[in-house]
């Protein structure tokens, strides 16, 4: 965001803007363009810095608990197959989403709008994503409270409150503070993650062999079971929405250029779908640590990551094993829960801005997200971990697969625009291609999950969700000939964005504003409503305002009647003025 420079006399004479945002909503150092396109002027970090910050957010130990729960319930063979299969699905669906978020500077919600869901259609997915953040905040907070209880005897109920309050000052300050926290804590986390496995490699070298024949604690047996495989994969797939949290960082990736394309591609791959490689390894490793600690601590405590950590470190650290394990767990949980709280605030902001046409600022929704998470912790959601995550994954996978199908299939087939259009001014309220596919797929799979279609359909409900979403999204787009993607064409930005996206695929990256004739996307235009300058991708032509309007003012307008979308011919064309604020030249 950049303010235009005027003389003091002119400023005194000029009428106030038609919309003035609250102080916190207007402060982009905290707001981080939560409801907007992330402009090039704000993307100050290098590809490696963005990737490192994004990967720092996957330090969570829920993977340990999830992996242990799967293997304890279904045995090693079925559990391992479940974890690896889920990882492959998450990786493949994450590739196009990560690339789209990094290329267009958009978070998961805005990408979903333009990738088959429509302006209000993506409102439901904002709730799905918000629920992911507070469910996993509660899960991670429970693990942290268990560690504090073990270390200093703090009652877990009070620990839940402490884990909630501790992240607020960090998340309140935005992306800059999160980046610093992730960087500073990374060495401690790496040492804490690796050390237990090093100790066991020396002290219990035969444990891996015994682990390979482990039949679980519930009589599943060490052999392969299709039912166990299906159910276990469903639990592991609950993490598929993690790509949304990765996207919250990826949108700050700098422009891809000829000079940085290899570093850019590697960073996007690592920080996007690449998280699941580490995640799957942590699930298997967590199950192994729990198996080794099983006899000493019992099945219930073995599922709590702090107890296996202590047992693994005891041979080398003795009485120091408890404080060392506690420090590792607390650092891990702070690293992930600042991300959960941050991403949750973004998602709630997107949801309420569309429903209420008001935006007090991202930071206020931190408290809503944390209040829900604290309630779940106090209700001891950790005790029903497997069932809760298995149910959630049916909805999450239907959403993510539908978006990935649009990006990979529909756009290549020409049924979807070749770029991501996220602004209200150009979108239908609901696009049946993605939204319809998600609703049908999640509904059928949830019915299967509750046993309506038999035991095998129950076990493979998440596969049903993925398969239906993958088939229905392109099928509906083909049947409707893509007519519900754009309510009207974007007269300025659409063509230029499509052309630049095509060039980016082949690394033909002209300098913005050069002889290729495309407009300079970093040039800023002043919004006719809030009178603040934004880069071209965040601007729409508005017939009601008879000029340019920024995407957020457009979203919050409750009185325009959607004239531009409902009757674009009657609205007539609006000429976009030339840029009013000089901008730097970037390579796109």
C-alpha positions in Angstrom: 0.0 0.0 0.0 1.3 3.4 -0.8 -0.1 6.8 0.0 -0.2 9.6 -2.7 1.8 12.7 -1.9 -0.2 16.0 -1.9 0.4 19.5 -0.6 -0.8 20.4 2.8 -3.1 23.0 1.4 -4.7 20.6 -1.0 -5.1 18.0 1.8 -6.8 20.5 4.0 -9.3 21.5 1.2 -10.0 17.9 -0.1 -13.0 16.1 1.3 -12.3 13.0 3.4 -12.3 9.6 1.7 -15.6 7.8 1.5 -14.1 4.9 3.5 -11.5 5.1 6.2 -10.3 1.9 7.6 -9.7 1.3 11.3 -6.2 1.9 12.6 -5.3 -1.8 12.8 -6.9 -2.7 9.5 -5.0 0.1 7.7 -1.6 -0.9 9.2 -0.2 -3.4 6.7 2.8 -4.1 8.9 0.3 -6.0 11.0 -2.5 -6.7 8.5 -0.1 -8.3 5.9 -2.6 -7.7 3.1 -4.8 -10.3 4.7 -7.7 -9.8 2.3 -5.8 -8.7 -0.7 -3.2 -9.5 -3.3 0.3 -9.2 -1.8 1.9 -6.4 -3.8 5.5 -6.7 -5.2 6.4 -3.7 -3.0 5.7 -5.8 0.1 7.5 -8.9 -1.0 10.8 -8.0 0.5 12.0 -11.5 1.4 14.1 -13.8 -0.7 12.8 -17.2 -1.9 15.0 -19.0 0.6 13.7 -16.7 3.4 10.1 -17.3 2.6 10.7 -21.1 2.3 12.5 -21.2 5.6 9.8 -19.4 7.4 7.1 -21.6 5.8 8.9 -24.8 6.7 9.5 -23.5 10.3 5.8 -23.6 10.7 5.7 -27.4 10.3 7.6 -28.0 13.5 4.4 -29.3 15.1 4.4 -32.6 17.0 0.8 -33.5 16.0 2.5 -35.6 13.4 4.1 -37.7 16.2 0.7 -38.2 17.8 -1.1 -38.9 14.5 1.5 -41.4 13.3 1.5 -43.2 16.7 -2.3 -43.3 16.7 -2.4 -44.8 13.2 0.3 -47.5 13.9 -1.1 -48.3 17.4 -4.6 -48.8 16.0 -3.9 -50.5 12.7 -0.4 -52.1 13.1 2.9 -51.2 11.4 2.3 -52.5 7.9 -1.1 -51.0 7.4 -0.1 -47.8 9.2 3.0 -47.3 7.1 1.1 -47.8 3.9 -1.5 -45.3 5.1 1.0 -42.6 6.0 3.0 -43.0 2.7 -0.2 -43.0 0.5 -1.6 -39.9 2.2 1.8 -38.2 1.7 1.7 -38.9 -2.0 -1.8 -37.5 -2.4 -1.0 -34.4 -0.3 2.2 -33.8 -2.3 0.6 -34.1 -5.7 -2.4 -31.8 -4.9 -0.1 -29.3 -3.2 2.1 -28.7 -6.3 -0.4 -26.6 -8.4 -1.8 -24.8 -5.4 1.6 -23.7 -4.1 2.7 -22.5 -7.5 -0.5 -20.5 -8.0 -0.2 -18.8 -4.6 3.4 -17.9 -5.1 2.9 -16.7 -8.7 -0.2 -14.6 -8.1 0.6 -13.4 -4.5 -2.7 -14.8 -3.2 -3.6 -16.8 -0.1 -5.6 -20.0 -0.2 -9.0 -18.3 0.1 -8.4 -16.0 -2.8 -7.1 -18.8 -5.0 -10.1 -20.9 -4.1 -12.4 -18.0 -5.3 -11.0 -18.0 -8.7 -10.3 -21.7 -9.0 -13.9 -22.9 -9.4 -15.7 -21.7 -6.3 -16.9 -18.2 -7.0 -17.0 -15.2 -4.6 -19.4 -16.5 -2.0 -18.8 -20.1 -2.9 -15.4 -19.9 -1.2 -17.0 -18.6 2.0 -17.7 -22.1 3.0 -14.1 -23.1 2.4 -13.0 -20.2 4.6 -14.8 -21.9 7.5 -13.3 -25.3 6.6 -9.8 -23.7 6.7 -10.6 -21.8 9.9 -11.7 -25.1 11.5 -8.4 -26.7 10.4 -6.4 -24.0 12.2 -8.3 -24.1 15.5 -8.5 -27.9 15.5 -4.8 -28.2 15.1 -4.1 -25.3 17.4 -6.1 -27.2 20.1 -4.2 -30.4 19.3 -0.8 -28.7 19.5 -1.8 -26.7 22.5 -2.8 -30.0 24.3 0.6 -31.4 23.5 2.3 -28.3 24.9 0.2 -28.4 28.1 1.1 -32.0 28.6 4.8 -31.0 28.4 4.4 -28.2 31.0 2.5 -30.6 33.3 5.3 -33.1 33.1 8.0 -30.5 33.5 6.7 -28.3 36.3 3.4 -29.9 37.4 1.3 -27.2 35.9 -2.4 -28.4 35.7 -3.2 -29.1 32.1 -6.3 -26.9 32.3 -4.1 -23.9 33.2 -1.6 -25.1 30.6 -4.2 -24.8 27.9 -4.7 -21.1 28.8 -0.9 -20.5 28.9 -0.4 -22.1 25.4 -3.2 -19.9 24.1 -2.0 -16.6 25.5 1.7 -17.0 24.7 1.3 -16.7 20.9 -0.8 -13.5 20.9 2.0 -10.9 21.0 3.8 -12.7 18.1 0.8 -13.2 15.8 -0.4 -9.7 16.5 2.7 -8.2 14.9 2.3 -10.2 11.6 4.6 -11.8 9.1 7.8 -10.0 10.1 7.5 -11.3 13.7 6.7 -14.8 12.6 9.7 -14.9 10.3 12.0 -13.9 13.2 10.5 -16.4 15.6 10.9 -19.3 13.1 14.5 -18.4 12.3 15.6 -18.0 15.9 14.0 -21.2 17.1 15.0 -23.4 14.2 18.4 -24.6 15.7 16.8 -25.7 18.9 14.1 -27.5 17.1 16.5 -29.4 14.8 18.6 -30.6 17.7 15.6 -31.7 19.7 14.1 -33.5 16.7 17.2 -35.4 15.8 18.7 -36.2 19.2 16.2 -38.9 20.4 16.7 -41.0 17.2 20.5 -40.7 17.6 20.3 -42.0 21.1 18.1 -44.9 20.1 20.4 -45.8 17.2 23.2 -46.4 19.8 21.2 -47.6 22.8 18.4 -49.7 21.1 19.7 -50.7 17.6 17.3 -53.7 17.4 14.2 -51.5 18.0 13.5 -50.8 14.3 13.4 -54.5 13.6 10.9 -55.1 16.4 8.9 -52.1 15.3 8.5 -53.6 11.8 6.5 -56.5 13.2 4.4 -54.4 15.6 0.8 -55.4 15.4 -0.6 -52.4 17.3 -2.3 -52.2 20.7 -5.8 -53.1 19.6 -5.3 -56.5 18.0 -4.9 -55.4 14.4 -1.9 -57.6 13.8 1.3 -56.9 11.9 -0.1 -58.0 8.5 -1.7 -55.7 5.9 -5.4 -54.9 6.2 -7.4 -53.0 3.6 -9.8 -51.7 6.2 -7.0 -50.5 8.4 -5.2 -49.0 5.4 -8.3 -47.1 4.4 -9.1 -45.8 7.8 -5.5 -44.9 8.6 -5.1 -43.0 5.3 -8.2 -41.0 6.2 -6.7 -39.9 9.5 -3.4 -39.0 7.8 -5.2 -37.0 5.1 -6.7 -34.7 7.7 -3.4 -32.8 7.2 -4.2 -32.0 3.5 -5.4 -28.5 4.4 -1.9 -27.7 5.7 -1.1 -26.4 2.2 -3.3 -23.4 3.1 -0.9 -22.4 5.9 2.0 -22.9 3.6 0.2 -20.6 1.1 -0.1 -17.9 3.7 3.7 -17.6 3.5 4.1 -18.5 -0.2 2.1 -15.4 -1.3 5.1 -13.3 -0.2 7.4 -15.1 -2.6 9.2 -12.5 -4.9 8.5 -12.5 -8.6 10.0 -15.4 -10.6 12.7 -14.1 -12.9 15.2 -15.6 -15.3 17.9 -15.0 -12.7 16.1 -16.6 -9.7 13.9 -19.3 -11.4 15.8 -22.3 -10.1 15.9 -21.0 -6.5 12.3 -19.8 -6.9 11.0 -23.2 -8.1 12.9 -25.1 -5.4 11.7 -22.8 -2.7 8.1 -23.1 -3.8 8.3 -26.9 -4.1 10.0 -27.2 -0.7 7.8 -24.7 1.2 4.6 -25.9 -0.6 4.0 -29.6 -1.0 7.5 -30.4 0.3 6.3 -30.0 3.9 4.6 -33.4 3.7 7.9 -35.2 3.1 9.1 -34.0 6.5 5.6 -34.6 7.9 5.5 -38.2 6.8 8.9 -38.8 8.3 7.8 -37.3 11.6 4.7 -39.5 11.6 6.7 -42.7 11.2 9.4 -41.4 13.6 6.7 -40.5 16.2 5.2 -43.9 15.9 8.6 -45.5 16.5 9.3 -43.4 19.6 5.9 -44.3 21.0 6.6 -47.9 20.3 9.9 -47.9 22.1 8.3 -46.1 25.1 5.1 -48.3 25.1 6.3 -50.7 27.8 7.6 -48.0 30.1 4.7 -45.5 30.0 1.7 -47.4 28.7 -0.4 -47.0 25.6 -2.2 -43.8 26.6 0.9 -41.8 27.5 2.9 -43.2 24.6 0.5 -41.2 22.3 1.5 -38.0 24.1 4.8 -36.9 22.4 6.4 -35.6 25.6 6.6 -39.1 27.2 8.4 -40.9 24.3 10.8 -38.0 24.1 11.8 -38.4 27.7 12.2 -42.1 27.5 14.4 -41.8 24.4 16.7 -39.2 26.0 17.1 -40.9 29.4 20.0 -43.2 28.5 22.2 -40.1 27.6 20.7 -37.3 29.6 19.4 -39.0 32.7 17.6 -36.5 35.0 18.0 -33.8 32.3 15.8 -35.7 29.9 12.6 -34.2 31.3 13.6 -30.5 31.0 15.3 -31.1 27.6 12.2 -32.8 26.2 10.0 -30.1 27.6 12.0 -27.3 26.0 11.8 -29.1 22.6 8.1 -29.7 22.8 7.3 -26.1 23.9 9.5 -24.6 21.2 7.9 -26.9 18.6 4.4 -26.0 19.7 5.1 -22.2 19.7 6.5 -22.5 16.1 3.4 -24.2 14.8 0.8 -22.4 16.9 1.8 -18.9 15.8 1.2 -20.2 12.3 -2.2 -21.7 13.2 -3.3 -18.5 14.9 -2.0 -16.3 12.1 -3.7 -18.4 9.3 -6.9 -18.6 11.3 -7.1 -14.8 11.6 -6.7 -14.6 7.8 -9.5 -17.1 7.2 -11.9 -15.5 9.6 -11.2 -12.1 8.1 -12.1 -13.4 4.7 -15.3 -15.0 6.0 -16.6 -12.1 7.9 -15.7 -9.5 5.4 -18.0 -11.2 2.8 -20.8 -11.9 5.3 -20.9 -8.6 7.2 -19.3 -6.2 4.7 -17.1 -5.0 7.5 -13.4 -5.4 8.3 -12.1 -4.2 11.6 -8.7 -5.8 11.0 -7.1 -9.2 10.9 -5.8 -9.0 14.4 -9.2 -9.0 16.1 -10.0 -12.4 14.6 -6.9 -13.9 16.4 -9.0 -13.8 19.6 -12.0 -15.6 18.0 -9.8 -18.3 16.7 -8.0 -18.8 19.9 -11.2 -18.8 22.0 -12.5 -21.7 19.9 -9.2 -23.6 20.2 -9.1 -23.1 24.0 -12.7 -24.4 24.3 -11.7 -27.5 22.3 -8.7 -28.1 24.5 -10.8 -27.7 27.7 -13.1 -30.3 26.2 -10.2 -32.7 25.9 -10.4 -33.2 22.1 -7.1 -35.0 22.3 -8.9 -38.1 23.5 -11.0 -38.4 20.3 -8.1 -37.5 17.9 -8.5 -40.3 15.4 -12.3 -40.0 14.9 -12.2 -36.2 14.7 -9.4 -36.1 12.1 -11.0 -38.9 10.1 -14.2 -37.0 9.8 -12.5 -33.7 9.0 -10.4 -35.1 6.2 -13.5 -36.0 4.2 -14.3 -32.3 3.8 -10.8 -31.0 3.6 -9.8 -33.4 0.8 -12.9 -32.6 -1.3 -12.0 -28.9 -1.2 -8.3 -29.3 -1.9 -8.7 -31.8 -4.7 -11.4 -29.7 -6.4 -9.1 -26.6 -6.4 -6.1 -28.7 -7.7 -8.3 -30.2 -10.4 -9.3 -26.8 -11.6 -5.7 -25.6 -11.7 -4.4 -28.6 -13.5 -7.2 -29.8 -15.7 -9.8 -27.0 -16.2 -7.3 -24.3 -16.9 -5.3 -26.4 -19.4 -8.6 -27.5 -21.1 -9.7 -23.8 -21.4 -12.8 -24.2 -19.3 -11.3 -22.0 -16.6 -9.5 -18.6 -17.1 -5.8 -19.0 -17.5 -5.2 -16.7 -14.5 -6.7 -16.5 -11.0 -9.4 -13.8 -10.8 -10.2 -13.2 -7.1 -12.1 -9.8 -7.1 -15.8 -9.6 -6.4 -16.3 -7.3 -9.4 -15.6 -10.1 -11.9 -16.8 -13.2 -10.2 -20.2 -15.0 -10.0 -21.4 -15.5 -6.4 -21.1 -19.3 -6.8 -19.3 -21.4 -9.4 -20.8 -24.9 -9.6 -17.6 -26.4 -11.0 -15.5 -26.3 -7.8 -18.1 -25.6 -5.2 -20.6 -28.1 -6.5 -17.9 -30.8 -6.8 -16.8 -30.2 -3.2 -20.3 -30.2 -1.8 -21.3 -33.5 -3.5 -18.0 -35.2 -2.8 -17.9 -34.3 0.9 -21.5 -35.1 1.4 -21.2 -38.6 -0.2 -18.0 -39.3 1.6 -19.3 -38.2 5.0 -22.3 -40.5 4.6 -19.8 -43.3 3.7 -17.7 -42.4 6.8 -20.7 -42.9 9.0 -21.3 -46.4 7.5 -24.2 -45.8 5.2 -22.6 -47.7 2.3 -20.9 -50.5 4.2 -17.7 -51.2 6.0 -15.4 -50.8 3.0 -16.9 -47.5 1.9 -16.6 -46.3 5.5 -12.9 -47.2 5.5 -12.3 -45.5 2.1 -14.5 -42.5 2.5 -11.6 -40.1 1.9 -10.8 -41.9 -1.3 -14.4 -41.4 -2.3 -14.1 -37.7 -1.5 -11.0 -37.3 -3.6 -12.2 -39.3 -6.5 -15.6 -37.5 -6.8 -14.0 -34.1 -6.5 -11.4 -35.0 -9.1 -14.0 -36.2 -11.6 -16.9 -33.7 -10.9 -14.9 -30.4 -11.0 -13.8 -30.9 -14.6 -17.1 -32.5 -15.6 -19.2 -29.6 -14.3 -16.8 -27.1 -15.9 -17.1 -28.9 -19.2 -20.9 -29.2 -19.0 -21.3 -25.5 -18.2 -18.6 -24.5 -20.7 -16.9 -22.5 -18.0 -19.5 -19.8 -18.0 -19.6 -19.4 -14.2 -16.0 -18.5 -13.8 -16.2 -14.8 -14.9 -19.4 -12.7 -14.6 -17.7 -10.2 -16.9 -14.1 -9.9 -18.3 -11.4 -8.0 -16.6 -10.7 -5.3 -19.2 -7.2 -4.5 -18.1 -5.6 -7.0 -15.8 -7.0 -10.3 -17.1 -5.3 -10.4 -20.5 -2.0 -9.2 -19.2 -2.0 -11.7 -16.3 -2.8 -14.6 -18.6 0.0 -13.6 -21.0 2.5 -13.3 -18.2 1.5 -16.6 -16.6 2.0 -18.3 -19.9 5.4 -16.7 -20.2 6.3 -17.7 -16.7 5.7 -21.4 -17.6 8.5 -21.1 -20.2 10.7 -18.7 -18.3 10.1 -16.0 -20.9 9.9 -13.1 -18.4 9.8 -9.6 -20.0 10.4 -6.6 -17.9 7.2 -5.0 -16.8 6.1 -2.0 -18.8 8.4 -2.8 -21.8 7.7 -3.2 -25.4 5.5 -6.3 -25.0 2.6 -3.8 -24.5 1.3 -5.3 -21.3 0.6 -2.9 -18.5 3.1 -2.5 -15.6 1.4 -4.6 -12.8 3.5 -2.8 -10.2 2.1 0.6 -11.1 -0.3 1.9 -8.5 -3.8 3.3 -9.0 -5.7 5.2 -6.4 -9.0 3.7 -5.2 -11.9 6.0 -5.6 -13.4 5.0 -2.2 -10.5 4.8 0.3 -8.2 7.0 -1.8 -5.2 4.8 -1.2 -3.0 3.5 -4.0 -2.7 -0.2 -4.8 -0.9 -2.2 -7.5 -2.9 -3.0 -10.6 -3.8 -6.6 -9.7 -5.7 -5.4 -6.7 -7.8 -2.9 -8.7 -11.1 -3.3 -10.4 -13.1 -0.9 -12.7 -16.3 0.1 -10.9 -19.2 1.7 -12.8 -20.9 2.8 -9.5 -17.8 4.7 -8.4 -17.0 5.7 -12.0 -13.4 4.8 -11.5 -11.0 2.3 -10.0 -11.8 0.5 -6.8 -9.5 -1.7 -4.6 -10.5 -5.3 -4.0 -11.3 -4.8 -0.3 -13.5 -1.7 -0.8 -15.3 -3.7 -3.5 -15.8 -6.6 -1.1 -17.1 -4.3 1.7 -19.6 -2.3 -0.5 -23.1 -3.3 0.7 -25.0 -0.8 -1.5 -23.7 -1.2 -5.0 -26.2 -3.9 -5.9 -23.5 -5.8 -7.9 -24.4 -3.7 -10.9 -21.1 -4.5 -12.6 -21.7 -8.3 -12.4 -25.5 -8.6 -12.8 -25.9 -6.2 -15.7 -22.4 -5.3 -17.1 -23.8 -4.0 -20.4 -26.1 -1.5 -18.6 -23.2 -0.4 -16.4 -21.1 0.6 -19.4 -17.3 0.7 -19.6 -15.2 2.5 -17.1 -11.9 4.0 -18.3 -9.1 3.2 -15.9 -6.8 6.2 -15.3 -3.1 6.2 -15.8 -1.0 5.3 -12.8 -0.8 8.1 -10.3 2.1 6.9 -8.2 5.5 6.2 -9.8 6.6 2.6 -9.3 9.8 0.5 -9.6 10.3 -1.7 -12.5 10.2 -5.4 -11.7 10.7 -8.5 -13.7 7.6 -10.7 -13.7 
